[in-house]
Amino acid sequence: MPCRAARRLRKKLGRRGAFLVIIGIGKTCYGLSFLVTPPGNHGLQLLTRVCDLRHWSWLWIICGIVTFASAFLRIGRDGLGFMAALIPPTVWAIAYTVAVITGDYSRGGFVAIWYLTSHVGVICWAATVPEYSVPPAPRPRRGKAA
């Protein structure tokens, strides 16, 4: 019985939805980690000038929930989920880039590139992947002998 439910869920979600579920859960958990045990603000001074990292955690949590919920929308309507998934890592990448430029955190450039490639880049790529990218197999023609 659980296997049947899992197959039905997987079929409903498809490839794009499964990606959004995974990313949504990850972003929500990452945001929760900032609430539970906020890290130091190394490289995030641009953000902490506005408010505490515990407040910024809600950006990750809300965007993660929107991303997760968008997984259950019809293909073509799931764009909000991909857009929400892009926001937190883009904000973090900007903060780390500014920290490098201002000299606050020299390592920030590497962290910014990591956010831009493994987060923003992967999300942008996944947003363009069609649900079914494999063309159907050609049908044999009737009436012709092989």
C-alpha positions as CSV (number, residue, x, y, z in Angstrom):
1,M,0.0,0.0,0.0
2,P,2.7,2.6,0.8
3,C,4.5,1.8,-2.4
4,R,1.4,2.5,-4.4
5,A,1.0,5.8,-2.7
6,A,4.6,6.7,-3.3
7,R,4.3,5.8,-7.0
8,R,1.1,7.9,-7.3
9,L,2.9,10.8,-5.6
10,R,5.9,10.5,-7.8
11,K,3.7,10.4,-10.9
12,K,1.8,13.5,-9.8
13,L,5.0,15.4,-9.0
14,G,7.0,14.5,-12.0
15,R,10.6,15.5,-12.4
16,R,10.1,19.2,-11.9
17,G,7.9,18.7,-8.9
18,A,10.3,16.3,-7.3
19,F,13.1,18.8,-7.7
20,L,10.9,21.5,-6.1
21,V,10.1,19.3,-3.2
22,I,13.7,18.5,-2.5
23,I,14.8,22.1,-2.8
24,G,11.9,23.4,-0.8
25,I,12.6,21.0,2.1
26,G,16.3,22.0,2.0
27,K,15.7,25.7,2.0
28,T,13.2,25.4,4.8
29,C,15.6,23.3,6.9
30,Y,18.4,25.7,6.2
31,G,16.3,28.6,7.4
32,L,15.3,26.7,10.5
33,S,18.9,26.2,11.3
34,F,19.4,30.0,11.4
35,L,16.6,30.1,14.0
36,V,17.9,27.3,16.2
37,T,21.6,28.2,16.1
38,P,22.4,31.3,14.1
39,P,25.9,31.2,12.7
40,G,28.4,34.1,12.9
41,N,27.8,36.9,10.4
42,H,31.1,36.4,8.6
43,G,30.5,37.9,5.2
44,L,26.8,38.7,5.9
45,Q,27.3,42.2,7.3
46,L,25.2,43.7,4.5
47,L,22.3,41.6,5.8
48,T,23.0,42.0,9.6
49,R,23.0,45.8,9.2
50,V,19.3,45.5,8.3
51,C,18.3,42.9,10.9
52,D,19.5,39.9,12.8
53,L,20.2,36.5,11.0
54,R,17.3,35.0,12.9
55,H,15.0,37.4,11.0
56,W,16.7,36.6,7.7
57,S,16.0,32.9,8.4
58,W,12.4,33.6,7.6
59,L,13.4,34.5,4.0
60,W,14.7,30.9,3.6
61,I,11.8,29.4,5.4
62,I,9.0,31.2,3.5
63,C,10.7,30.7,0.2
64,G,11.3,27.1,1.0
65,I,7.6,26.6,1.8
66,V,6.5,28.4,-1.4
67,T,9.0,26.2,-3.4
68,F,7.7,23.0,-1.7
69,A,4.0,24.0,-2.3
70,S,4.7,24.9,-5.9
71,A,5.7,21.3,-6.6
72,F,2.1,20.3,-6.5
73,L,1.0,22.8,-9.1
74,R,0.5,21.9,-12.7
75,I,3.6,22.1,-15.0
76,G,3.8,25.6,-16.4
77,R,2.3,27.0,-13.2
78,D,5.3,25.9,-11.0
79,G,7.4,28.9,-12.0
80,L,6.6,30.6,-8.7
81,G,8.4,27.8,-7.0
82,F,11.5,28.2,-9.1
83,M,11.4,32.0,-8.6
84,A,11.0,31.6,-4.8
85,A,13.9,29.1,-4.8
86,L,16.2,31.7,-6.4
87,I,15.6,34.5,-3.9
88,P,17.6,33.4,-0.8
89,P,20.7,32.2,-2.5
90,T,20.8,35.3,-4.7
91,V,20.5,37.5,-1.6
92,W,23.3,35.6,0.1
93,A,25.5,35.7,-3.0
94,I,25.0,39.5,-3.2
95,A,25.9,39.9,0.5
96,Y,29.1,37.8,0.2
97,T,30.1,39.7,-3.0
98,V,29.7,43.0,-1.2
99,A,31.7,41.7,1.7
100,V,34.6,40.9,-0.7
101,I,34.3,44.3,-2.3
102,T,34.3,46.2,1.0
103,G,37.1,44.0,2.4
104,D,35.0,42.6,5.2
105,Y,35.3,38.9,4.2
106,S,38.0,37.9,1.6
107,R,36.7,34.3,1.5
108,G,33.2,35.6,0.5
109,G,34.0,35.5,-3.2
110,F,34.3,31.8,-3.1
111,V,31.1,31.5,-1.1
112,A,29.3,33.8,-3.5
113,I,30.4,31.7,-6.5
114,W,29.3,28.5,-4.7
115,Y,25.8,30.0,-4.1
116,L,25.6,31.2,-7.7
117,T,26.6,27.9,-9.2
118,S,25.3,25.2,-7.0
119,H,22.2,27.0,-6.0
120,V,21.2,29.7,-8.5
121,G,22.7,27.9,-11.5
122,V,21.1,24.6,-10.7
123,I,17.7,26.1,-10.1
124,C,17.8,28.1,-13.3
125,W,18.8,24.9,-15.2
126,A,16.1,22.8,-13.6
127,A,13.5,25.5,-14.4
128,T,14.2,25.0,-18.1
129,V,14.1,21.2,-18.0
130,P,10.9,19.9,-19.7
131,E,8.9,17.3,-17.8
132,Y,9.4,14.8,-20.5
133,S,12.5,15.4,-22.5
134,V,12.8,11.9,-24.1
135,P,11.1,11.8,-27.5
136,P,8.7,8.9,-28.0
137,A,10.1,5.9,-29.9
138,P,9.2,5.9,-33.6
139,R,6.3,3.6,-34.5
140,P,6.9,1.1,-37.2
141,R,5.0,1.8,-40.4
142,R,2.2,-0.6,-41.3
143,G,2.3,-2.5,-44.5
144,K,6.1,-2.4,-45.1
145,A,8.1,-5.5,-44.8
146,A,11.3,-5.3,-42.9
